[in-house]
């Protein structure tokens, strides 16, 4: 169960569906994590402590590991990000399992916020 305004997910980028498979195979072999496939461009696991995923989907694929925070009210959290000086870099969009947006904090770190 996700908790409001707490880190819920770390995503690792992959440059292609093939690289996604290489990365998930690596983590499975090394750490024993079992992944669920979401259509060849995204896989995730809850075996890694926090949920972690590997994403190869464009155009929202990050270039660095991405911290994803859960929010009960996505729109209200987006407004708080803007008010506090964050910059929305990907407006709210749907994905299998929910909706999310991406932003950068004032130092330029990219994060995302999601909700069901």
Rosetta constraint file for C-alpha pairs under 8 A:
AtomPair CA 2 CA 6 HARMONIC 7.85 0.50
AtomPair CA 2 CA 8 HARMONIC 6.56 0.50
AtomPair CA 2 CA 70 HARMONIC 6.43 0.50
AtomPair CA 3 CA 8 HARMONIC 7.71 0.50
AtomPair CA 3 CA 70 HARMONIC 6.57 0.50
AtomPair CA 3 CA 71 HARMONIC 7.53 0.50
AtomPair CA 4 CA 70 HARMONIC 5.65 0.50
AtomPair CA 4 CA 71 HARMONIC 4.81 0.50
AtomPair CA 4 CA 72 HARMONIC 5.64 0.50
AtomPair CA 5 CA 69 HARMONIC 6.03 0.50
AtomPair CA 5 CA 70 HARMONIC 5.51 0.50
AtomPair CA 5 CA 71 HARMONIC 5.32 0.50
AtomPair CA 5 CA 72 HARMONIC 7.94 0.50
AtomPair CA 6 CA 69 HARMONIC 5.57 0.50
AtomPair CA 6 CA 70 HARMONIC 6.03 0.50
AtomPair CA 6 CA 71 HARMONIC 7.89 0.50
AtomPair CA 7 CA 67 HARMONIC 6.91 0.50
AtomPair CA 7 CA 68 HARMONIC 5.96 0.50
AtomPair CA 7 CA 69 HARMONIC 4.36 0.50
AtomPair CA 7 CA 70 HARMONIC 6.49 0.50
AtomPair CA 8 CA 50 HARMONIC 6.18 0.50
AtomPair CA 8 CA 51 HARMONIC 6.44 0.50
AtomPair CA 8 CA 67 HARMONIC 7.87 0.50
AtomPair CA 8 CA 68 HARMONIC 5.86 0.50
AtomPair CA 8 CA 69 HARMONIC 5.19 0.50
AtomPair CA 8 CA 70 HARMONIC 5.77 0.50
AtomPair CA 9 CA 50 HARMONIC 5.86 0.50
AtomPair CA 9 CA 51 HARMONIC 4.82 0.50
AtomPair CA 9 CA 52 HARMONIC 5.36 0.50
AtomPair CA 9 CA 53 HARMONIC 7.40 0.50
AtomPair CA 9 CA 67 HARMONIC 6.04 0.50
AtomPair CA 9 CA 68 HARMONIC 4.86 0.50
AtomPair CA 9 CA 69 HARMONIC 6.72 0.50
AtomPair CA 10 CA 50 HARMONIC 7.33 0.50
AtomPair CA 10 CA 51 HARMONIC 6.63 0.50
AtomPair CA 10 CA 52 HARMONIC 4.81 0.50
AtomPair CA 10 CA 53 HARMONIC 6.45 0.50
AtomPair CA 10 CA 65 HARMONIC 6.64 0.50
AtomPair CA 10 CA 66 HARMONIC 5.48 0.50
AtomPair CA 10 CA 67 HARMONIC 4.69 0.50
AtomPair CA 10 CA 68 HARMONIC 5.90 0.50
AtomPair CA 11 CA 52 HARMONIC 5.57 0.50
AtomPair CA 11 CA 53 HARMONIC 4.62 0.50
AtomPair CA 11 CA 54 HARMONIC 5.49 0.50
AtomPair CA 11 CA 55 HARMONIC 6.80 0.50
AtomPair CA 11 CA 65 HARMONIC 5.46 0.50
AtomPair CA 11 CA 66 HARMONIC 4.93 0.50
AtomPair CA 11 CA 67 HARMONIC 6.58 0.50
AtomPair CA 11 CA 68 HARMONIC 7.49 0.50
AtomPair CA 12 CA 52 HARMONIC 7.65 0.50
AtomPair CA 12 CA 53 HARMONIC 6.17 0.50
AtomPair CA 12 CA 54 HARMONIC 4.74 0.50
AtomPair CA 12 CA 55 HARMONIC 6.38 0.50
AtomPair CA 12 CA 62 HARMONIC 7.89 0.50
AtomPair CA 12 CA 64 HARMONIC 6.82 0.50
AtomPair CA 12 CA 65 HARMONIC 4.58 0.50
AtomPair CA 12 CA 66 HARMONIC 6.50 0.50
AtomPair CA 13 CA 20 HARMONIC 7.94 0.50
AtomPair CA 13 CA 54 HARMONIC 5.75 0.50
AtomPair CA 13 CA 55 HARMONIC 5.15 0.50
AtomPair CA 13 CA 56 HARMONIC 6.26 0.50
AtomPair CA 13 CA 61 HARMONIC 6.21 0.50
AtomPair CA 13 CA 62 HARMONIC 5.82 0.50
AtomPair CA 13 CA 63 HARMONIC 6.01 0.50
AtomPair CA 13 CA 64 HARMONIC 6.33 0.50
AtomPair CA 13 CA 65 HARMONIC 6.29 0.50
AtomPair CA 14 CA 19 HARMONIC 5.59 0.50
AtomPair CA 14 CA 20 HARMONIC 5.19 0.50
AtomPair CA 14 CA 23 HARMONIC 7.71 0.50
AtomPair CA 14 CA 54 HARMONIC 6.47 0.50
AtomPair CA 14 CA 55 HARMONIC 5.63 0.50
AtomPair CA 14 CA 56 HARMONIC 4.70 0.50
AtomPair CA 14 CA 61 HARMONIC 7.77 0.50
AtomPair CA 15 CA 19 HARMONIC 6.12 0.50
AtomPair CA 15 CA 20 HARMONIC 7.41 0.50
AtomPair CA 15 CA 56 HARMONIC 5.64 0.50
AtomPair CA 16 CA 20 HARMONIC 6.20 0.50
AtomPair CA 16 CA 41 HARMONIC 7.56 0.50
AtomPair CA 16 CA 56 HARMONIC 5.16 0.50
AtomPair CA 16 CA 57 HARMONIC 7.79 0.50
AtomPair CA 17 CA 21 HARMONIC 6.38 0.50
AtomPair CA 17 CA 40 HARMONIC 5.90 0.50
AtomPair CA 17 CA 41 HARMONIC 5.49 0.50
AtomPair CA 17 CA 56 HARMONIC 5.80 0.50
AtomPair CA 18 CA 22 HARMONIC 6.36 0.50
AtomPair CA 19 CA 23 HARMONIC 6.10 0.50
AtomPair CA 19 CA 56 HARMONIC 7.92 0.50
AtomPair CA 20 CA 24 HARMONIC 6.16 0.50
AtomPair CA 20 CA 41 HARMONIC 7.18 0.50
AtomPair CA 20 CA 42 HARMONIC 7.51 0.50
AtomPair CA 20 CA 43 HARMONIC 7.85 0.50
AtomPair CA 20 CA 54 HARMONIC 6.12 0.50
AtomPair CA 20 CA 55 HARMONIC 6.71 0.50
AtomPair CA 20 CA 56 HARMONIC 6.25 0.50
AtomPair CA 21 CA 25 HARMONIC 5.88 0.50
AtomPair CA 22 CA 26 HARMONIC 6.10 0.50
AtomPair CA 23 CA 27 HARMONIC 6.34 0.50
AtomPair CA 23 CA 54 HARMONIC 7.46 0.50
AtomPair CA 24 CA 28 HARMONIC 5.96 0.50
AtomPair CA 24 CA 35 HARMONIC 7.04 0.50
AtomPair CA 24 CA 43 HARMONIC 7.68 0.50
AtomPair CA 24 CA 54 HARMONIC 7.15 0.50
AtomPair CA 25 CA 29 HARMONIC 5.99 0.50
AtomPair CA 26 CA 30 HARMONIC 6.04 0.50
AtomPair CA 27 CA 31 HARMONIC 5.48 0.50
AtomPair CA 27 CA 32 HARMONIC 6.80 0.50
AtomPair CA 27 CA 33 HARMONIC 6.17 0.50
AtomPair CA 28 CA 32 HARMONIC 4.45 0.50
AtomPair CA 28 CA 33 HARMONIC 4.49 0.50
AtomPair CA 28 CA 34 HARMONIC 6.05 0.50
AtomPair CA 28 CA 35 HARMONIC 7.76 0.50
AtomPair CA 29 CA 33 HARMONIC 7.68 0.50
AtomPair CA 32 CA 47 HARMONIC 7.87 0.50
AtomPair CA 33 CA 45 HARMONIC 6.59 0.50
AtomPair CA 33 CA 46 HARMONIC 7.84 0.50
AtomPair CA 33 CA 47 HARMONIC 5.15 0.50
AtomPair CA 33 CA 48 HARMONIC 6.47 0.50
AtomPair CA 34 CA 45 HARMONIC 5.95 0.50
AtomPair CA 34 CA 46 HARMONIC 7.96 0.50
AtomPair CA 34 CA 47 HARMONIC 6.62 0.50
AtomPair CA 35 CA 43 HARMONIC 5.89 0.50
AtomPair CA 35 CA 44 HARMONIC 5.18 0.50
AtomPair CA 35 CA 45 HARMONIC 4.68 0.50
AtomPair CA 36 CA 43 HARMONIC 5.32 0.50
AtomPair CA 36 CA 44 HARMONIC 5.43 0.50
AtomPair CA 36 CA 45 HARMONIC 6.34 0.50
AtomPair CA 37 CA 42 HARMONIC 6.20 0.50
AtomPair CA 37 CA 43 HARMONIC 4.39 0.50
AtomPair CA 37 CA 44 HARMONIC 6.88 0.50
AtomPair CA 38 CA 42 HARMONIC 5.17 0.50
AtomPair CA 38 CA 43 HARMONIC 5.58 0.50
AtomPair CA 38 CA 96 HARMONIC 7.81 0.50
AtomPair CA 41 CA 55 HARMONIC 5.82 0.50
AtomPair CA 41 CA 56 HARMONIC 4.76 0.50
AtomPair CA 41 CA 57 HARMONIC 5.08 0.50
AtomPair CA 42 CA 53 HARMONIC 7.05 0.50
AtomPair CA 42 CA 54 HARMONIC 5.75 0.50
AtomPair CA 42 CA 55 HARMONIC 4.55 0.50
AtomPair CA 42 CA 56 HARMONIC 6.18 0.50
AtomPair CA 42 CA 57 HARMONIC 6.87 0.50
AtomPair CA 43 CA 53 HARMONIC 5.54 0.50
AtomPair CA 43 CA 54 HARMONIC 5.50 0.50
AtomPair CA 43 CA 55 HARMONIC 6.78 0.50
AtomPair CA 44 CA 51 HARMONIC 7.03 0.50
AtomPair CA 44 CA 52 HARMONIC 5.68 0.50
AtomPair CA 44 CA 53 HARMONIC 3.96 0.50
AtomPair CA 44 CA 54 HARMONIC 6.38 0.50
AtomPair CA 45 CA 51 HARMONIC 5.68 0.50
AtomPair CA 45 CA 52 HARMONIC 5.60 0.50
AtomPair CA 45 CA 53 HARMONIC 6.26 0.50
AtomPair CA 46 CA 50 HARMONIC 6.44 0.50
AtomPair CA 46 CA 51 HARMONIC 4.40 0.50
AtomPair CA 46 CA 52 HARMONIC 6.58 0.50
AtomPair CA 47 CA 51 HARMONIC 7.05 0.50
AtomPair CA 48 CA 52 HARMONIC 6.38 0.50
AtomPair CA 55 CA 61 HARMONIC 6.24 0.50
AtomPair CA 56 CA 61 HARMONIC 6.13 0.50
AtomPair CA 57 CA 61 HARMONIC 5.65 0.50
AtomPair CA 60 CA 90 HARMONIC 7.61 0.50
AtomPair CA 62 CA 66 HARMONIC 6.66 0.50
AtomPair CA 66 CA 110 HARMONIC 6.73 0.50
AtomPair CA 66 CA 111 HARMONIC 5.85 0.50
AtomPair CA 66 CA 112 HARMONIC 7.24 0.50
AtomPair CA 67 CA 110 HARMONIC 7.71 0.50
AtomPair CA 67 CA 111 HARMONIC 5.21 0.50
AtomPair CA 67 CA 112 HARMONIC 6.41 0.50
AtomPair CA 68 CA 111 HARMONIC 5.92 0.50
AtomPair CA 68 CA 112 HARMONIC 4.65 0.50
AtomPair CA 68 CA 113 HARMONIC 5.48 0.50
AtomPair CA 68 CA 114 HARMONIC 7.01 0.50
AtomPair CA 69 CA 111 HARMONIC 7.69 0.50
AtomPair CA 69 CA 112 HARMONIC 6.19 0.50
AtomPair CA 69 CA 113 HARMONIC 4.68 0.50
AtomPair CA 69 CA 114 HARMONIC 6.33 0.50
AtomPair CA 70 CA 113 HARMONIC 5.60 0.50
AtomPair CA 70 CA 114 HARMONIC 5.07 0.50
AtomPair CA 70 CA 115 HARMONIC 5.96 0.50
AtomPair CA 71 CA 77 HARMONIC 6.81 0.50
AtomPair CA 71 CA 113 HARMONIC 6.49 0.50
AtomPair CA 71 CA 114 HARMONIC 6.03 0.50
AtomPair CA 71 CA 115 HARMONIC 5.53 0.50
AtomPair CA 72 CA 115 HARMONIC 6.04 0.50
AtomPair CA 72 CA 116 HARMONIC 7.98 0.50
AtomPair CA 73 CA 77 HARMONIC 6.26 0.50
AtomPair CA 73 CA 115 HARMONIC 7.13 0.50
AtomPair CA 74 CA 78 HARMONIC 6.13 0.50
AtomPair CA 74 CA 100 HARMONIC 7.34 0.50
AtomPair CA 74 CA 113 HARMONIC 7.20 0.50
AtomPair CA 74 CA 114 HARMONIC 6.66 0.50
AtomPair CA 74 CA 115 HARMONIC 6.03 0.50
AtomPair CA 75 CA 79 HARMONIC 6.36 0.50
AtomPair CA 76 CA 80 HARMONIC 6.35 0.50
AtomPair CA 77 CA 81 HARMONIC 6.25 0.50
AtomPair CA 78 CA 82 HARMONIC 6.40 0.50
AtomPair CA 78 CA 101 HARMONIC 7.81 0.50
AtomPair CA 79 CA 83 HARMONIC 6.07 0.50
AtomPair CA 80 CA 84 HARMONIC 6.00 0.50
AtomPair CA 81 CA 85 HARMONIC 6.47 0.50
AtomPair CA 81 CA 86 HARMONIC 5.05 0.50
AtomPair CA 81 CA 87 HARMONIC 7.37 0.50
AtomPair CA 81 CA 88 HARMONIC 7.99 0.50
AtomPair CA 81 CA 103 HARMONIC 7.83 0.50
AtomPair CA 82 CA 86 HARMONIC 4.95 0.50
AtomPair CA 82 CA 87 HARMONIC 6.18 0.50
AtomPair CA 82 CA 88 HARMONIC 7.24 0.50
AtomPair CA 85 CA 105 HARMONIC 7.09 0.50
AtomPair CA 85 CA 106 HARMONIC 6.12 0.50
AtomPair CA 86 CA 103 HARMONIC 6.45 0.50
AtomPair CA 86 CA 104 HARMONIC 5.60 0.50
AtomPair CA 86 CA 105 HARMONIC 4.62 0.50
AtomPair CA 86 CA 106 HARMONIC 5.65 0.50
AtomPair CA 87 CA 103 HARMONIC 5.29 0.50
AtomPair CA 87 CA 104 HARMONIC 5.23 0.50
AtomPair CA 87 CA 105 HARMONIC 6.65 0.50
AtomPair CA 87 CA 106 HARMONIC 7.72 0.50
AtomPair CA 88 CA 101 HARMONIC 7.45 0.50
AtomPair CA 88 CA 102 HARMONIC 6.04 0.50
AtomPair CA 88 CA 103 HARMONIC 4.24 0.50
AtomPair CA 88 CA 104 HARMONIC 6.60 0.50
AtomPair CA 89 CA 101 HARMONIC 7.82 0.50
AtomPair CA 89 CA 102 HARMONIC 5.59 0.50
AtomPair CA 89 CA 103 HARMONIC 5.04 0.50
AtomPair CA 89 CA 104 HARMONIC 6.96 0.50
AtomPair CA 90 CA 101 HARMONIC 5.42 0.50
AtomPair CA 90 CA 102 HARMONIC 4.87 0.50
AtomPair CA 90 CA 103 HARMONIC 6.75 0.50
AtomPair CA 91 CA 100 HARMONIC 7.73 0.50
AtomPair CA 91 CA 101 HARMONIC 5.02 0.50
AtomPair CA 91 CA 102 HARMONIC 6.69 0.50
AtomPair CA 92 CA 99 HARMONIC 6.40 0.50
AtomPair CA 92 CA 100 HARMONIC 5.09 0.50
AtomPair CA 92 CA 101 HARMONIC 4.38 0.50
AtomPair CA 92 CA 102 HARMONIC 7.79 0.50
AtomPair CA 93 CA 99 HARMONIC 5.41 0.50
AtomPair CA 93 CA 100 HARMONIC 5.60 0.50
AtomPair CA 93 CA 101 HARMONIC 6.42 0.50
AtomPair CA 94 CA 98 HARMONIC 5.87 0.50
AtomPair CA 94 CA 99 HARMONIC 4.20 0.50
AtomPair CA 94 CA 100 HARMONIC 6.56 0.50
AtomPair CA 95 CA 99 HARMONIC 5.69 0.50
AtomPair CA 95 CA 100 HARMONIC 7.62 0.50
AtomPair CA 97 CA 116 HARMONIC 6.23 0.50
AtomPair CA 98 CA 114 HARMONIC 6.98 0.50
AtomPair CA 98 CA 115 HARMONIC 5.64 0.50
AtomPair CA 98 CA 116 HARMONIC 4.07 0.50
AtomPair CA 99 CA 114 HARMONIC 5.62 0.50
AtomPair CA 99 CA 115 HARMONIC 5.57 0.50
AtomPair CA 99 CA 116 HARMONIC 6.19 0.50
AtomPair CA 100 CA 112 HARMONIC 6.78 0.50
AtomPair CA 100 CA 113 HARMONIC 5.42 0.50
AtomPair CA 100 CA 114 HARMONIC 4.06 0.50
AtomPair CA 100 CA 115 HARMONIC 6.34 0.50
AtomPair CA 101 CA 112 HARMONIC 5.55 0.50
AtomPair CA 101 CA 113 HARMONIC 5.61 0.50
AtomPair CA 101 CA 114 HARMONIC 6.70 0.50
AtomPair CA 102 CA 110 HARMONIC 6.92 0.50
AtomPair CA 102 CA 111 HARMONIC 5.71 0.50
AtomPair CA 102 CA 112 HARMONIC 4.14 0.50
AtomPair CA 102 CA 113 HARMONIC 6.50 0.50
AtomPair CA 103 CA 110 HARMONIC 5.65 0.50
AtomPair CA 103 CA 111 HARMONIC 5.55 0.50
AtomPair CA 103 CA 112 HARMONIC 6.09 0.50
AtomPair CA 104 CA 108 HARMONIC 5.07 0.50
AtomPair CA 104 CA 109 HARMONIC 5.09 0.50
AtomPair CA 104 CA 110 HARMONIC 4.39 0.50
AtomPair CA 104 CA 111 HARMONIC 6.14 0.50
AtomPair CA 105 CA 109 HARMONIC 5.45 0.50
AtomPair CA 105 CA 110 HARMONIC 6.73 0.50
AtomPair CA 105 CA 111 HARMONIC 7.68 0.50
